[in-house]
Amino acid sequence: METYVILRDLAIIILAAKFMAILAKKVKAPGVVGEIIAGLILGPALLNLVKPGDFINQMAEIGVILIMFSAGLETNLKELKKSGLIALAIACVGVAVPLAGGAVLYMCIHGFAAPGTEEFFRALFIGSIMTATSVGITVETLRELGYLNGRVGQTILSAAIIDDVIGIIVLTFVLGMKDPESDTVLVIGKTFLFLVISLVGGFVIYHIMKVVDARYPHTRRIPIIGLGLCFLMAYAAEKYFGIADITGAYVAGIILCNIRDAGYIDRKVSINSYMIFAPVFFVAIGLKTDFSKVDTGMLFFSVAFVLVAMLTKVIGCGITAKICRFKWIDCLKIGVGMMTRGEVALIITNKGLNLGIIDSSYFTAVILLIIISSISVPILLKILYSKSPDPVKEAA
Amino acid sequence: METYVILRDLAIIILAAKFMAILAKKVKAPGVVGEIIAGLILGPALLNLVKPGDFINQMAEIGVILIMFSAGLETNLKELKKSGLIALAIACVGVAVPLAGGAVLYMCIHGFAAPGTEEFFRALFIGSIMTATSVGITVETLRELGYLNGRVGQTILSAAIIDDVIGIIVLTFVLGMKDPESDTVLVIGKTFLFLVISLVGGFVIYHIMKVVDARYPHTRRIPIIGLGLCFLMAYAAEKYFGIADITGAYVAGIILCNIRDAGYIDRKVSINSYMIFAPVFFVAIGLKTDFSKVDTGMLFFSVAFVLVAMLTKVIGCGITAKICRFKWIDCLKIGVGMMTRGEVALIITNKGLNLGIIDSSYFTAVILLIIISSISVPILLKILYSKSPDPVKEAA
């Protein structure tokens, strides 16, 4: 393929995304909803103007990496430390309830399965598909609303990151029951190692960057080194520790969030993000959707799957937040913010398919979950925040 | 391939490019030279750390598109109109002399060929490989030095753009002698149509954008619409008119160069360019270089090929500039600035290979030409400008 061909798709994507984002804001919906709907319209679901391919997927991946790096850079470390333990609790329960919910849903359809049986294992796997929150959309929505830095926003962010790690451990645990290659101890060890290396390495990098930044403030090299670090950590997280690349990017952001030019890096990265990469990420979600092969039975199951996945997350996270003494409306914000699912759910589904645990019909359900949660969460968050704004509202 | 894998290559590329650019500046060479050398070091020629693949090539293409769009946005229209006719003359002679030089070189090696014979046609084809200037590197160098907007800079830019169009017509003419699918009249017609559509469409788009810009000044939609337009025009130029995509991007920039927010668009585009895309473009030039299969005979021919290609361009453009009453040193600047060759030369070589006109050994010569011209032109330009700066120097 000639390289210039990608220019057509890129042009259509960024123009349609911007147009739909403006339109979405006109009807008081968050811009990201417009961008996802732009993808639905452009993709095979409707006009079939743009086909998702390797290049679009790679650009989309960079998009979500930049969003998470930016979120890391904007982190309020004090707030993060305060919310750490609470976020851990929310994440744990927020993984456990959907896991159970998914398993129960499976048993409701296929009958009760005793622990240890093949069917029980299958039921648990369906549950583990439901565990992983994909926080990119929530982050962008909170940023758009101006609440990313508030207590609730920081709690959601930390909980989603911890949730990702726990989700991976749970998945490995479940797979360990069937797949001999999967080693739970190894996974937990790797996760622990990632934390240690991030802390120690992060401390070293932070101090080096502080010196470089003091010597060459506001030069191009500062954001470029920052971005390089972000890409490297994202890559290393997924490659060597089995942790999602977006988590690595977020950690890279946190490492740099206290250097003097953190805001400067953030501005440069954000411009890259909103001009090209982030629109591609949101549009690509819509692009991947194709409902042409869906029949009624599958639709019925998919709707049940989506409802269980979304409600269990809200209930699990919300109740834990309430126990941690959040106001009811803030519990709802946290629960709703944790509801979005993304590519991790797809990756797990794919893994199950490859291992012969589930059939391809689950893809429809998972894609529906991603689309519905991606569109509804920003709208719900906007409504909740308009009813009860955070006490400290930053400039949007 | 998992999408996260590209993050590693991207990180290595942007970090190495920045490091080498800083190093290059320390030894008073232009930054782009450092970036190309970074590619040589990272690629198969030396460390073999990064392999050029589809994704890198696509990112590189966006890189040169952004550079040319930016150059268009920074265009001084008055200066361009003044230099238009002169640039046309320089471009014509700058195509004719290398065309003849290449043919003569071929005949020097393979013996004289009478017009109309197969050998004569082959000789002309070698000449046409030498015609197309690739101005991206020159533009970036002039911008770095702060002379892009001067009379000489604008003359080089216009001449290179016209050169591209003439080169395509010449190539079609040459191929028309052998390839029945190639239609010279059609190509000239298409080129003419591109000019007409650019002028008329450009006029309309300019006025629409002026209105949009007046209504929403300094909003994100302005640079995004501009970038979308750039991608669309780049795509359309290559797809429907057979003109290089970078020419389309440059024309898009010129269309927008007089709206009030042209500088605002340029800043946003430049940040995208220097953070990610432009380094990938320059590094990719080095990455594609692999000297492992070169033998002495081929090396000897390649050196002759490079010398002829570079000298004929300098002589052709320089002498024409002198006739147009430029100072001698400015003639040299123009000649040197037009010397760079790039992907167009590779594309033509590839075409000749596919049609069975030449064998693959020419690739080595063309790649050597690209590398040597890409590294020497920025250095030579810097020396020439330091000896004789333009009267009006803008802030770098």
Chai-1 contact restraints between the chains, C-beta under 6 A:
chainA,res_idxA,chainB,res_idxB,connection_type,confidence,min_distance_angstrom,max_distance_angstrom,comment,restraint_id
A,T3,B,N57,contact,1.0,0.0,6.0,A-B,restraint_1
A,T3,B,Q58,contact,1.0,0.0,6.0,A-B,restraint_2
A,T3,B,E61,contact,1.0,0.0,6.0,A-B,restraint_3
A,Y4,B,E238,contact,1.0,0.0,6.0,A-B,restraint_4
A,Y4,B,D245,contact,1.0,0.0,6.0,A-B,restraint_5
A,I6,B,Q58,contact,1.0,0.0,6.0,A-B,restraint_6
A,L7,B,F231,contact,1.0,0.0,6.0,A-B,restraint_7
A,L7,B,A234,contact,1.0,0.0,6.0,A-B,restraint_8
A,L7,B,Y235,contact,1.0,0.0,6.0,A-B,restraint_9
A,R8,B,Y235,contact,1.0,0.0,6.0,A-B,restraint_10
A,L10,B,F231,contact,1.0,0.0,6.0,A-B,restraint_11
A,A11,B,G228,contact,1.0,0.0,6.0,A-B,restraint_12
A,A11,B,F231,contact,1.0,0.0,6.0,A-B,restraint_13
A,A11,B,L232,contact,1.0,0.0,6.0,A-B,restraint_14
A,I14,B,I224,contact,1.0,0.0,6.0,A-B,restraint_15
A,I14,B,G228,contact,1.0,0.0,6.0,A-B,restraint_16
A,L15,B,G228,contact,1.0,0.0,6.0,A-B,restraint_17
A,K18,B,R221,contact,1.0,0.0,6.0,A-B,restraint_18
A,K18,B,I224,contact,1.0,0.0,6.0,A-B,restraint_19
A,F55,B,Q58,contact,1.0,0.0,6.0,A-B,restraint_20
A,N57,B,T3,contact,1.0,0.0,6.0,A-B,restraint_21
A,Q58,B,T3,contact,1.0,0.0,6.0,A-B,restraint_22
A,Q58,B,I6,contact,1.0,0.0,6.0,A-B,restraint_23
A,Q58,B,F55,contact,1.0,0.0,6.0,A-B,restraint_24
A,E61,B,T3,contact,1.0,0.0,6.0,A-B,restraint_25
A,R221,B,K18,contact,1.0,0.0,6.0,A-B,restraint_26
A,I224,B,I14,contact,1.0,0.0,6.0,A-B,restraint_27
A,I224,B,K18,contact,1.0,0.0,6.0,A-B,restraint_28
A,G228,B,A11,contact,1.0,0.0,6.0,A-B,restraint_29
A,G228,B,I14,contact,1.0,0.0,6.0,A-B,restraint_30
A,G228,B,L15,contact,1.0,0.0,6.0,A-B,restraint_31
A,F231,B,L7,contact,1.0,0.0,6.0,A-B,restraint_32
A,F231,B,L10,contact,1.0,0.0,6.0,A-B,restraint_33
A,F231,B,A11,contact,1.0,0.0,6.0,A-B,restraint_34
A,L232,B,A11,contact,1.0,0.0,6.0,A-B,restraint_35
A,A234,B,L7,contact,1.0,0.0,6.0,A-B,restraint_36
A,Y235,B,L7,contact,1.0,0.0,6.0,A-B,restraint_37
A,Y235,B,R8,contact,1.0,0.0,6.0,A-B,restraint_38
A,E238,B,Y4,contact,1.0,0.0,6.0,A-B,restraint_39
A,D245,B,Y4,contact,1.0,0.0,6.0,A-B,restraint_40
A,K268,B,I271,contact,1.0,0.0,6.0,A-B,restraint_41
A,I271,B,K268,contact,1.0,0.0,6.0,A-B,restraint_42
A,I271,B,I271,contact,1.0,0.0,6.0,A-B,restraint_43
A,N272,B,N272,contact,1.0,0.0,6.0,A-B,restraint_44
A,N272,B,M275,contact,1.0,0.0,6.0,A-B,restraint_45
A,M275,B,N272,contact,1.0,0.0,6.0,A-B,restraint_46
